[in-house]
Amino acid sequence: MPKAPRRIITAEDVRSIPEGGILDVAPDALLTDLAREWVQKQRIRLVHNEPAEDRPSPVRLAIGSDHGGFDLKQSLRVFLDETMIGYIDYGCHSKDAVDYPDIAAAVARAVALGDARQGIVIDGAGIGSAIAANKVPGIRAGACYDTRGAANAREHNDINVMTLGASMMPPEKLREVVHTFLTADHAEPRHQKRVAKIMAIEKKHSRPS
């Protein structure tokens, strides 16, 4: 039986991916010259569909922000560097205006694909990014503004993406909120049962691709 042709990735396939985003491709996929140029220009990360046992261990965090959350994300990077927590930054990389759904989707996909264990997205209020991230199957995102909310979201809802609002949370609270998100545990059986019901709703209403 002849081999199935390798998929050709064209510039049209990659132009909609945000800067610093993810492109999930087969190991033997071929990129056209224009597609490769765009991938390099936009710092798009190619993720190959490899068997789970062959994939590298995920980093601890995928992070990202829109222009409104850029300064707070820079503070987050300092904290993560100081505490030696590994992360991938999916943008934005300046204060030039970007659309928060693109960044939220990139971070959420990194978590859903197993490239990162958890994600943090920062925009003006944190609400829009949570909505966008929750559209990615397997993601449970919640907007958190203090340690109490972060602890509740982890312990009760097992969120794997936390969104922050740069205009809603004092910058001096950042470190303790992030620390709570990273250390709080989802272990109570009654909460696990409820999260399982949440995921069952997602599965029931997911549309086939």
N, C-alpha and C positions, 0 to 999 in steps of 0.2 A: 504494500500500500504506500503511495507517495506521501511524503511529509507534508503537513499543513504549512502553507506559506507563513513566513515570519511577518509580524505586523509592522507596517511602515508608519512611523510617527511623523506627521507633517507639521508645518508651522501653524496651520489652522487648529491642530489639536492642542497646542500649548499656549496660544495667545490669551486664552481666558484664565490661565492659572496666575494667581497673584505672585508678586515678588516674594521669593523665599518659600514658595509653596511646594507641594509634592506632586510628582507625576508617577503614577503606578503603572509599570510596564512589565511585559514578559521578558525573561532573561535574554531571549534572542531577538528582541525588537530592534529595528533599525530606525535611526533618526535621520531625516533629511538634513542637508547642510543648513537650511534656514531655520529648521526646528532646533538644531544644536546651538546655533548662534543665539536664538531667543532664550533657550535654557540657560546658557552661560550669562547672558546679559541680565536676566531676571533672578539669577541665583536659585533656579528651581532644582530641587533635589529629586533625583531619579530613584525610585524604589522598585526593586525587582521582586516579582512574585516567586520567592524561594520557599522551599519547605521550611516549616517552623524550626526544625532542628539545625538548619543552616543559617538562620538569620542571626545577626548580632544582637546582643542584649540591648534592651531599650535604655535610653537615657532617662533620668528621673523626671525631667520636665520639658514640655514644649511651651514656649511663651510667645506672646505677640501683643501688639497694640495698634490702634489707629493713631492719627496725629494728635488727638486730644489726650491720649494716654501715653504719649512718647516719653515725656519727662519721668513719669512714674515708673515706666518700664526700665528706663536707664537706672533708676534707684533700685529696682528689683534685680537687675543684672549685677550691680555692686554687691548686694546682699548674697546672691547666689555664688558669686565668685569668692567672697569672703568665707562662706561656709562650705565651699568646694562641692556644691550641688551641680551636677551636670545638667546642661540644658541646650536646646536648639532654639534660636531666635528666628521666628518666621516674619519679622518685620512689625511695623514699618521701621525704616532706617533713617528717617529724618522727620521734620515737622511738616513736610509737604502733605497736602490733604490726600487721604486714601479712604476707601470704603470699609467700614468695620466688618461687614459680613465676609469679605474676602479673607481677612486675617483670622477671624474666628473659625472659618471653615478650614483653613490651613492647619491651625493648631488642633482642632477637633479631629481632623483626618489623621494627624500624626499619632494621636492617642488611639484612635480606632484601629489604625494599621499596626499598632504595637511598636512604633518607633520611640514613643515616650510613654511612661507610666501614667503621668498626669499632665494637665495643661493649665495655664493661666493666661487669660486674655484681659486687656485693659482698654476701655474706651471712656467716654464721658460719664456715663451712668452705670455701665455694666449690664444693663438690661438687654439692649439690642444684641450684644455679642452672645449673651446666654441663649437668646432665642435662636440666633443663627447656628450656634454650636450644637444645639439640641436637634437640629435637622439632620445631623450626621448619625446614622445608625450606630448604636452602642454607646452613645455619649449621654451622660447625665451632667448637665451644666447648671450652675446656680450662681446668682449674683450675691456676693458677700461684702459687707461693709465694716464688720467688726469681728472679734474673736468668737463671740457667742454665736453669730450667724455661721461662721466658718466651721465651728465645732459641730453645730447642729446639722449642717449640710453634709458633712462627712459621716457623722455617726448615724444619722437617721436616713439620709438619702443616698449615701455612698457616691457623692459627686466625683467625677474624674476630671472635670474641667471647672475651675473657679474663675468667675469674671469679676473684675473690680471696676469701680467708677472713679476716675481721677477727680471728678468734681464732687463726689459724694463722700469720700473718705479722706481724712487728714493724712498727709504723707507720712507723718511720724507713726501712724498705726500700721504701715505696710508690713514691717518685719514680723510683728507678732501675729498678724492675720495670716500671712504666708506660712509662718511656722506652725500655726494651728492646723491649717489645711494639710500640711505635709505630715503631721504627726498624729492627728486624730484618727481613730480606728472605727471601722464599721463591723462590729462583731456581735451585736445583740440580735438573737434569732428573730425576734418579732419585727425588727426593722428590716432584716434580710428578706423576710417573707413579703413585706410590703414593696421593697425594691424589685423583687422578682415579679410582682404583679405589674409594676410600672413597665418593666421590660417586656412582659407579655402583651401589654397594650400596644407597645411599639411594633412588636412582631405581628400582631393581628392586623394592624392598619398599614403595614409597610406595603408599598406597591412594588411588584416585580420589575426589575430593570429591563 
